[in-house]
Amino acid sequence: MRAIVQREFGGPEVMRLAEVERPEPLSGEVLVRVKAAGVNPVDVAVRAGAFPLLGEPPFTIGWDVSGVVEAAGPGARYRAGEEVYGMPFFPRAAGAYAEYVAAPSRQLARKPATLDHTEAAALPLAALTAWQGLVDLAEVGEGDRVLVHRAAGGVGHLAVQIAKARGAYVIALASGPKHAFLKELGADEVIDYRTTDYTEAAKDLDIVFDSSSEGTNALKVLKPGGTLVSIMQHGNRELAAAVEAAGRRFAGVSVEPDYASLEAIAALVDEGRIRPHVAAALPLAEAGRAHELVGSGTVQGKVVLTVE
């Protein structure tokens, strides 16, 4: 099969299309014929060696997949021909930038019926990050006041929609040109962080969803008992201690595969309450260009690789 392989750390040019052995599904696993693979900032960091999750190259990166079950091992949840999506194995290697991926069937869910594979591949890692932080840890619900950092990004634009779907009042932080996009997603307020100090503009919040590295700034806007959800500093013990000492809750998110949450997300998608935004869809051979886009930090929504 064809896959994107890199044999050294470096820029986008180190990723090259190559012929590799097709995986075989073990018991409880399925072989997925990949139709599309999402590209995330963590992919960029791993490729460059800034976040060496996978050890030394060679390897194939990528985790987000949407595709069709080609074959199923004994005991797997799905049969050949079913459409599935997911984020298998994270943070270990999944090799999603490829024509085929073998993965545990319980790390995948049925693809949302109302999305094509390109759109579905934009969901897993970003949507699971938002869901596990907002729903599982912060228990966001009706009437909660929620602030979302980097609200127009891959995780942020889904966090806005998930919070709204759960009945929250959502304040989104983003640069001015992205405000109309966020209003369309349902944000109740949008603050331009470039021109406005959000710690003065937003107060008495129940939840701050921090996909940046704002740290203790959240204490200025969280009400007592409020929750700081951090996806960038989930292992920062000093920050956690400071937040707890101030009478707030710290919830660090390290995203993990979870078919039950993927099923809940798919249900909201099919109800018309969540929609991933795909900023660009590029063929697998253009993985380098996809990384350039994601690495720029300016993309609204997600970038996806399509696999023919």
N, C-alpha and C positions, 0 to 999 in steps of 0.2 A: 504494500500500500504506500501511498504518498503521505509524507509528514514533514512538518517544519522541524529541522534539527539544527541545534547550535553546538559547536565544538569548542567554543571559548566564550568568556564573558566579553561584553563590548556593546557597541551601538547596534541599531536595528539591522545593519548589514551582516551581522554574524549569523542571522537566521536564514537558512537556505532550505529549499525544497529538496527532499531526498526520498529514495526508496528504502523502506524498512520492513521488517517482518510484521505481518498482521497478528494482533493478539488473539488468543483463544479464551473464551469465557470458562471460568471454573464453576464449581457448584455454587448456586446462589447468585451467579453473575449473568449479565447479558452482554452480547457484542452489539454495539450500536453503530450503525452506518451514519456517520456524522453529516448532517446537512448544514450546520452552522456552528461556529464557536465564538463565544464572546471574548472580548479583549478588555482586561482590567488593569488599573495602575499597578497592582501587585505583579502582573505579568512583566511589565516594563522593568520593575525593580529587580525581579529575579533574573531576567535576561542580562541586565547590566552588572550583576554581581553585588548590587547594593543591599539585597535581601536574599542571601544564599540558602533558601529553603531546600533546594534540591541537591545541595553539594556541588561538586565540580562537574562541568560539562564532560561528555556530551549528554544532552537530554532534549526532550520536547516539552515545551511549557504549555500552559493553558489549562483551564478547569471548566469553564462554562460550555456546555454542549446541548444541542437539540438535534434529534435525529430519529431514525427508525430502527427498531430492534431487528437485527439480522439473524441472530441465533441466541438461544437461551440455554444456560447450563441447568443441571438438575436442581429443582427447588426454587428457581427464579420466579419473581412476581409477574413477569411479563412474557408474552409470546412473540414470536417472529411477526413482524408487520405492525406492531403497536408503536405509536409515536410517543417519545419520552423526552424529558429534559432534566437537567440537573448539574450539580457541581461535585462530581465524585472525587473522593480521596483527599480533598484539601485538608491540611497543607502538604500532603505528600503528592508525588507526581501522578497526574492523570493523563498527560499527553494529549490534550484536547485539540491541538492544532494538527489534526490528522484526519484521514478518511474513516478510520475506525477507532473506537475506544471500547475496551472491556472494563466493566465496572459492576460493583455490587448492586443488585436490583433495588435494594432498599435505600440506596443513595440517589435514586432517580424517581421521578413522578411522571404521570401522564401529562403530555404537553397541553397547555391551554387550548381549547378547541377553536377559540376565536383569533389565535395568533398563527402566523406562519413561522417556519423554523428560524428565520432570521430574527424576528422579534422575540421569539421564545428564548433564543440563545443570549439575548441581552439581559435576561432576568436573574438567573440563579444566584451568583455570588453577591451581586448588589442587592437584590431583593431579600435574600436570606440575611445579609448583614443588617439591613434595616429592620426586618421582621424580628430577628433574634434580639436586637437591641430595644426596639420600641415595644414589642408585644410580649416577648418572653421575659425580659428583664425589667423594663419600666412599666409594663402592664398599662400601656396607654389606653385611655377610654374616653367616654363621652364628657365633653366640657373641659378636658385637660388643655392647658396652654403649652404649646410645644414650639421650640425654636430649632430650626434645622440649619446647620452650617453647610456651606458649599451646596446649596439647595438645588442648583441646576445640573450638578454632576451626576455620574452614574448611580451612586448610592443615594445621593441627596434627593434627586427627582422622584425616586421611588419611596424614600422616607416620607416626603411630603404627602404623597398619595396614600400611603398606608396609614399615616396618622389621621388624615381626613376620613378615610374609610372607617376608622374606629371612632369617629365622632369628635376629634380634637379640633381646637382652634390653632391654626398653623401660621407661624411667622417664619418667613424664609429669608436667609441671608444670601445675597448674590449681587454681582455688579449690575449697574443700571440696564445695559442692553438685554439682560436675561429676565427682566421683571415681567414682561408680557407673557413669556413662556411659562413662568411659575404661576401667574394668575390663571392661565388656562388649565394648569394642573390642579387648581383649587386652593392655592395659598390665600389665606385671609389677609395677610399683610406681607409686604416685601420690603426689606431694608437694604439699601446700598451701602455695603461695608466700606466702600472707598470714600464715601462722603459723610457717613453718619456713624457715630459711636453707638454700636448696638447695645452696649451696657447702660446707656442713658435712655435709649429709645424703647427698650423692652424690659419689663419688670414683672415680678410675681409669677414666674414661669414654673410649671410643674415638671417639665422635662426639657433638657437641652441635649440635642443629638449632635455631638461634636465629631465631625469627620475631618477636622483640622487638628491643630495642636494648641487650642486656646487655653486648656488647663484651668487654672483657678479663676480665670475671668468669668466662668460660669457662675461662681459664687455670688457675683454682683447682680445676677438676674434671676437665679433660682430662689424660690421661696423655701422656708424651712421645711424639710422633709422631701423637697424636690429631688429629682434624679438627674445626674450627669451621665449620659451614655457616651462612652468614648471608644471609637474604633481605631484610633491611631496610637493611643497611649493606654491600651487595655492592660498592659503589664506594669504600669507606672505606680509602684507602691507608695511613693511619696505623695503623688497627686491623690491617690485613693485615701490616704490617711488625712490629708488636708481637707478633702471634701467631707469625709465622715466627721472630722473634728468640728466642722462648721455646721453640723446638724443636717447635712444633705446626704443623699445616697450616691455611691459611685458604682457604675455598672460598666465594666470593661467587656467589649465584645471581640471575641476571636471566632470568626464565622466557622461553622462546621456543616457537613452534609446533613440533611434532615428532610426526608421525603414527606413527612406529615406537614411541615411548614410549606414545602413546595406545593402540596395539594391545596392548602388554604390560600396560598397566593394565587394559584391557578383559578380557584373558585372566584376570587375577587376580580381577576382579569375577565373571566367569562361573564361576570355580572356587570362589566363596564365600569368598574370602580378604580382599576389600576391599568395603566397602559405604559409599557416601556417606550422610550423615545430612542430610535436608532438614528444617530447623526450621520453615520456612514457605514456602508456595507461593501467590503472589498473581497476579492477572491483570495483563497488561501495563499497563493504565491506572493501576494502583496502584504504579507504579515509585517514586513519591515515598515511599510508606509502606515499601516494601522498603528504600530507602536509610536511612530512619529506623531501621529494625531493625538493619541492618548497621552503621550509624554509631554505634549504642549500644555496640558492643564486647562485648556480653554473649551473643550468639547462639552456641548450640552447633551446629556444623556449618555449613550453608549456607542462604541464602535464594534462591529461584528465582522468576522471572516466567514465567507460562504464557501462551501465545499461541494463541488460538482461530482 
